Amino acid sequence: MVEELEQSIRQIAERLGQELRCSFVFSGKDRVLFPLESRGAQYFGVLSLEEPPFEGKLVTLGFQGKRLSVFPFTLGNARSLRDVIPELTPTTLCGEVSWGVVEESPALLSLVFGALWEKGVFPLSGTCTAEGKREELEKALRSSLWGAFAGGGRGKFGVFSQEKAWQFFKEASFLGYTVYILEGEGYVRKEVFAWEESQLREAFFRMSSREKETWKRYRDRSFRFSQDFVLSFPEEHCLRLLFAYFPLLDILEEAFAFLENQDIPFDLGVSFEKLPPEAHFFLAEELHRRGVDFHVLFPGIPEGDHDPSFHILLARTIGGYRLGFSCRDPESLPSFPEDWRSLYLFSAHPGFPALLEVIALQDPDFLRRLLQEALEAPGALSALEAVPDRELPGILEKPSLRNAVRNAAPLLFTRHRETLEAYLFAFENEIARRLREHLNLR
């Protein structure tokens, strides 16, 4: 049957005028479904006795007394596939380690999903600051569903929306996103820490009853978490902390109430550029006190700061949520205790360097052009031309350069999508191998 199916796929490819590849087959009770990959386009095939319940049929062939039909992988068809293949339904966070990613190519995302599943990691994909734009949200959702489908559906996965205002979660919730991360930095009143005593006193006399009750729970108190780690809240500092972070508590409570009323499975999280341990403790305690069941907190530990122990100790003691860390790759992560792996990691374009490494071997001049555009620096091309072809893959190991090409991935795909997708299609196995090596979690 396999050889006959491959022959039929070649016939379909001729009719469509495209080269097609089938990597996985999903067998159901009364039909067989499989992703069909091409250069920059995604399709799927259905082998069944009855007419499949999908739209936009492109080709139909007879196959062993059944119909072999091919459809475009549109968002509508992808959502219908979930009724047939339960593994294509996004879920909330599960497992010890979750890893959120964004990629410019659905084909590259499927390789990332496959690599993360092999590592026992729960993968997610989605959008960052889409501001509720339906077109962007639908594009990201379709890409995530293709990542799970073409990645072989070998595990659970999620779809995340990261926004600066919770109101932008509304459209994502209608589409079935499962994880919602609010960027909390914009709601922190940082100016409070520079107030004069007179300003602080004036704000004190205007405190609401809820603010006063909260303040009394921490005023002049200390909380010991270990022999070496004690959090203290002297009266004045406690007031400043309250006025700075209290508005965010209200915002997160509103976001949680909205999502809870949608009657959907969801996880809520909040991220910061840099969160002091005192604020971490205050927010986590008060959110739980309000009944806000949040699941992720990004304390904003900068790359290079390899001591997240205070935040880990707080999360472990308080419980109920995991810590989030943004990273380029596993090498840039801080060290974690072996008995504590409750993590939510985030990386932008983690698969792109693996694609460029393959291009370096196949077309060094094209790689130099891509790197020049990524760096956007005068003289970059002449400097790159001085690097021998055999050494080009190695220069991508430099953290600063890898970070630059990741940041430039959207721009480079906009300018060279057809060529990049062609390399993805032609060297998929080699790119996947390199990607698995890079995603080697310690």
C-alpha positions in Angstrom: 0.0 0.0 0.0 2.9 2.4 0.8 4.4 2.1 -2.7 1.0 2.6 -4.3 0.2 5.6 -2.1 3.6 7.2 -3.0 2.8 6.6 -6.7 -0.6 8.3 -6.3 1.0 11.2 -4.5 3.4 11.6 -7.5 0.3 11.7 -9.8 -1.2 14.4 -7.6 2.0 16.4 -7.6 2.0 16.3 -11.4 -1.6 17.6 -11.5 -0.8 20.4 -9.1 2.5 21.2 -10.7 4.4 20.9 -7.4 6.7 18.5 -5.7 5.0 16.9 -2.7 6.2 14.9 0.2 4.3 12.8 2.8 6.0 12.1 6.1 3.3 10.9 8.4 0.0 9.0 8.1 -2.9 9.3 10.6 -5.2 6.2 10.4 -8.7 6.5 11.6 -11.7 4.2 11.7 -13.0 5.0 8.3 -10.4 7.2 6.7 -6.6 7.8 6.4 -5.3 11.4 6.6 -1.8 12.7 5.9 0.0 16.0 5.5 1.4 16.9 2.1 4.3 19.3 2.2 5.5 21.4 -0.7 7.7 24.5 -1.2 5.9 27.1 0.9 2.5 25.5 0.6 0.6 23.0 2.8 -2.0 20.4 1.8 -3.4 17.2 3.2 -4.7 14.0 1.7 -7.7 12.0 2.7 -8.3 8.4 1.8 -11.9 7.3 2.4 -15.0 5.7 1.0 -17.2 8.7 1.6 -16.8 12.3 0.5 -14.6 14.0 3.1 -16.1 16.9 5.1 -13.5 19.5 3.9 -13.6 22.5 1.6 -11.7 23.4 -1.6 -10.9 20.0 -3.0 -8.1 20.2 -5.5 -7.6 16.6 -6.8 -9.4 13.3 -6.5 -8.0 9.9 -7.6 -9.3 6.4 -7.3 -7.2 4.3 -4.9 -8.0 0.6 -4.0 -11.7 1.1 -4.3 -11.6 4.4 -2.2 -11.3 8.1 -2.9 -7.9 9.8 -2.5 -8.7 13.5 -2.2 -6.3 16.4 -1.6 -7.3 19.7 0.1 -5.5 22.9 0.9 -4.6 23.3 4.6 -6.7 26.3 5.3 -7.6 27.3 8.8 -11.2 26.1 8.3 -10.0 22.7 7.1 -7.4 22.5 9.9 -10.1 23.1 12.5 -12.3 20.5 10.9 -9.4 18.0 11.0 -9.5 18.3 14.8 -12.8 16.5 14.8 -11.0 13.5 13.1 -7.6 13.8 14.8 -8.0 14.7 18.5 -4.2 15.3 18.7 -4.6 18.5 16.7 -6.7 20.1 19.4 -4.5 22.6 21.4 -4.4 22.1 25.2 -3.4 24.1 28.3 0.1 23.7 29.7 1.2 20.2 30.8 4.5 18.4 31.5 7.4 19.7 33.4 8.8 22.0 30.7 6.8 24.0 28.1 8.5 25.9 25.3 6.8 28.7 23.4 8.2 29.6 20.0 7.4 31.8 17.0 8.6 30.9 13.5 8.1 32.5 10.2 7.5 29.3 8.3 4.9 26.6 9.1 7.3 24.0 7.7 10.1 25.1 10.1 7.6 25.2 13.0 6.7 21.5 12.3 10.4 20.6 12.7 10.6 22.6 16.0 7.5 20.8 17.3 8.9 17.4 16.4 12.3 18.2 18.0 10.7 19.4 21.2 8.4 16.4 21.4 11.4 14.1 21.1 12.9 16.0 24.1 9.8 15.4 26.2 8.9 19.1 26.0 5.4 20.6 25.6 5.6 22.9 22.5 3.5 26.1 22.0 3.4 28.6 19.2 1.5 31.8 18.8 1.7 35.5 18.6 3.4 38.4 20.4 1.6 41.7 20.5 -0.8 40.9 17.6 -3.1 43.5 19.3 -6.2 41.4 18.6 -5.7 41.5 14.8 -7.7 38.6 13.5 -5.6 38.0 10.4 -2.4 37.7 12.5 -4.1 35.4 15.0 -5.6 33.2 12.4 -2.2 32.9 10.6 -0.4 31.9 13.8 -3.2 29.4 14.7 -3.0 27.8 11.2 0.8 27.6 11.5 0.5 26.0 15.0 -2.0 23.4 13.7 0.3 22.6 10.8 3.2 22.3 13.1 1.3 19.7 15.1 0.0 17.9 12.0 3.2 17.8 9.9 5.2 17.2 13.1 3.4 13.9 13.5 1.0 14.7 16.3 3.4 13.0 18.7 2.2 14.8 21.7 0.1 17.6 23.1 0.7 21.3 22.2 -0.6 24.7 22.9 -1.3 28.1 21.2 -0.4 31.3 23.1 -1.2 34.9 22.8 1.1 37.5 24.4 -0.3 41.0 24.6 0.2 44.4 26.3 -3.6 44.7 27.2 -5.9 41.8 28.2 -8.7 43.2 26.0 -6.6 41.9 23.0 -7.2 38.4 24.3 -10.8 38.5 23.2 -10.2 37.6 19.6 -7.7 34.9 20.5 -10.2 33.3 22.9 -12.8 33.1 20.2 -10.3 31.2 18.0 -9.4 28.7 20.7 -6.0 29.9 21.9 -5.1 28.1 25.2 -2.4 30.3 26.9 -2.5 34.0 27.5 0.5 36.0 28.7 0.0 39.6 29.7 3.0 41.9 29.5 2.8 43.4 33.0 5.6 46.0 32.8 3.3 48.7 31.4 1.0 48.5 34.4 3.7 49.0 37.1 3.8 52.6 38.4 7.6 52.8 38.5 7.5 56.5 39.3 6.2 55.7 42.8 9.7 54.6 43.8 10.9 58.2 43.2 8.1 60.0 45.0 8.8 62.5 47.7 7.5 61.7 51.2 4.8 64.3 50.8 3.5 62.5 47.6 3.6 59.2 49.4 1.7 60.6 52.4 -0.9 62.1 50.2 -1.4 58.8 48.4 -1.6 57.1 51.8 -4.6 59.2 52.8 -6.4 58.4 49.6 -6.0 54.6 49.9 -9.1 52.5 49.4 -10.2 50.0 52.0 -8.9 47.1 49.9 -5.5 48.8 49.5 -5.3 49.3 53.3 -6.2 45.7 54.0 -3.5 44.5 51.6 -0.9 46.9 53.1 -1.5 45.7 56.6 -0.8 42.1 55.6 2.8 43.1 54.7 3.7 46.2 56.7 6.8 45.8 58.8 6.8 42.1 58.3 9.5 39.6 57.2 9.1 36.3 55.5 11.8 33.7 55.7 12.1 31.2 52.9 15.4 29.7 53.8 18.4 30.3 56.1 19.8 32.8 53.6 16.7 34.2 52.0 14.4 36.6 53.9 12.0 39.1 52.4 11.4 42.2 54.5 8.7 44.9 54.0 9.5 48.0 56.0 6.6 50.4 56.2 7.7 52.9 53.6 9.0 50.4 51.1 5.8 48.4 51.5 3.7 51.5 50.7 5.7 52.1 47.5 5.4 48.5 46.5 1.7 48.6 47.0 1.1 51.7 45.0 3.4 50.5 42.2 1.9 47.0 41.8 -1.7 47.2 43.1 -3.1 48.4 39.7 -1.7 45.3 38.0 -3.6 43.1 40.5 -6.8 44.6 39.3 -5.9 44.2 35.6 -5.0 40.5 36.0 -8.2 39.9 38.0 -10.2 41.4 35.1 -8.3 39.3 32.6 -8.9 36.1 34.5 -12.6 36.9 35.0 -13.0 37.5 31.3 -11.3 34.3 30.2 -13.1 32.3 32.9 -16.5 33.6 31.5 -15.6 32.3 28.0 -16.0 28.7 29.2 -12.8 27.6 27.5 -9.7 25.8 28.8 -7.0 28.4 29.4 -3.8 29.3 31.3 -3.1 32.9 32.3 0.4 34.3 32.8 2.2 37.6 33.3 5.7 38.7 32.2 8.1 41.4 33.3 11.4 42.9 32.1 12.8 42.6 35.7 10.7 41.8 38.7 12.2 42.2 42.3 11.7 39.2 44.5 9.5 41.3 46.9 7.2 42.1 44.0 7.2 38.5 42.9 6.0 37.3 46.4 3.5 40.2 46.7 1.9 39.5 43.3 1.7 35.8 43.6 0.3 35.9 47.1 -2.3 38.5 46.3 -3.4 36.9 43.0 -4.0 33.6 44.8 -5.9 35.5 47.6 -8.2 37.0 44.9 -8.8 33.6 43.4 -6.8 34.4 40.2 -5.5 31.0 39.1 -2.5 32.1 37.1 0.0 29.5 35.7 3.1 31.4 34.4 5.2 34.2 35.8 8.1 35.7 33.8 10.3 37.4 36.4 12.5 38.8 33.6 15.9 37.5 34.6 18.3 38.9 32.0 20.4 36.5 29.9 23.8 36.1 31.6 22.2 36.3 35.1 22.7 32.7 36.1 21.2 32.9 39.6 17.4 32.6 39.5 17.4 30.8 42.9 15.4 33.5 44.7 12.6 33.3 42.2 12.7 29.5 42.0 12.5 29.3 45.8 9.5 31.6 45.8 7.7 29.7 43.1 8.4 26.4 44.8 7.2 27.7 48.2 4.1 29.4 46.9 3.2 26.8 44.3 0.5 26.7 41.6 2.5 28.3 38.8 5.7 27.9 36.7 8.4 30.4 36.1 8.9 31.7 32.5 12.3 32.5 30.9 13.0 34.1 27.6 16.1 32.6 25.9 17.8 32.4 22.5 18.6 28.7 23.0 19.2 26.3 25.9 22.8 27.5 26.2 21.6 30.9 27.3 19.4 29.6 30.1 20.5 29.9 33.7 21.2 26.7 35.7 18.2 25.1 37.5 18.1 22.6 40.3 17.8 19.1 39.0 14.7 18.5 41.1 12.9 21.6 39.8 11.9 21.8 36.1 8.6 23.6 36.2 9.4 25.9 33.4 7.9 27.9 30.6 10.5 28.9 28.1 10.2 31.3 25.2 12.3 31.6 22.1 11.8 33.6 18.9 12.8 31.7 15.7 14.9 28.9 17.4 14.9 26.9 14.2 16.2 29.6 11.9 19.9 29.2 12.6 19.7 25.5 11.7 18.3 26.5 8.3 21.1 29.0 7.8 23.8 26.4 8.7 22.5 24.2 5.9 22.5 27.2 3.5 26.1 27.9 4.5 27.1 24.5 3.2 25.0 24.7 0.0 25.3 28.3 -1.1 27.9 30.4 0.9 27.3 33.5 -1.1 23.6 33.5 -0.4 24.3 33.1 3.3 26.7 36.1 3.2 23.9 38.1 1.6 21.5 37.0 4.3 23.9 37.8 7.1 24.7 41.2 5.6 21.0 42.1 5.6 20.6 40.7 9.1 23.4 42.8 10.5 22.6 45.9 8.4 26.1 47.2 9.1 28.3 49.0 6.6 31.2 46.8 5.6 29.5 43.6 6.9 29.6 42.0 3.4 33.4 42.7 2.9 34.1 41.3 6.4 32.0 38.2 5.6 33.7 37.7 2.2 37.0 37.4 4.1 35.6 34.3 5.9 36.4 31.1 4.0 33.4 29.0 2.9 34.4 26.1 5.1 34.3 28.3 8.2 30.9 30.0 7.5 28.8 27.4 9.4 31.0 27.9 12.4 30.5 31.7 12.7 26.8 31.0 13.3 27.8 29.5 16.6 28.7 33.0 17.9 25.9 34.0 20.3 25.7 37.6 19.1 25.4 36.5 15.4 22.8 33.8 16.2 20.8 36.4 18.1 21.0 38.9 15.2 19.8 36.4 12.6 17.0 35.3 14.8 15.9 38.9 15.2 16.1 39.4 11.5 14.1 36.2 10.6 10.9 38.1 9.8 12.7 40.6 7.5 14.7 37.8 5.7 11.6 35.7 5.1 9.8 38.7 3.7 12.6 39.3 1.2 13.6 35.7 0.4 10.7 33.5 1.4 10.6 31.4 -1.8 14.3 30.6 -1.7 14.3 29.9 2.1 11.2 27.6 1.8 12.9 25.8 -1.1 15.9 25.0 1.1 13.6 23.9 3.9 11.9 21.5 1.6 15.1 20.1 0.0 17.1 19.7 3.3 14.4 19.0 5.8 16.1 16.0 7.4 19.5 17.7 7.9 17.8 20.9 9.3 15.8 18.7 11.7 19.0 16.9 12.8 20.8 20.2 13.5 17.8 21.6 15.3 17.6 18.6 17.6 21.3 19.1 18.5 20.7 22.8 19.3 17.6 22.1 21.5 19.6 19.9 23.9 18.1 20.9 27.3 20.5 20.5 30.2 
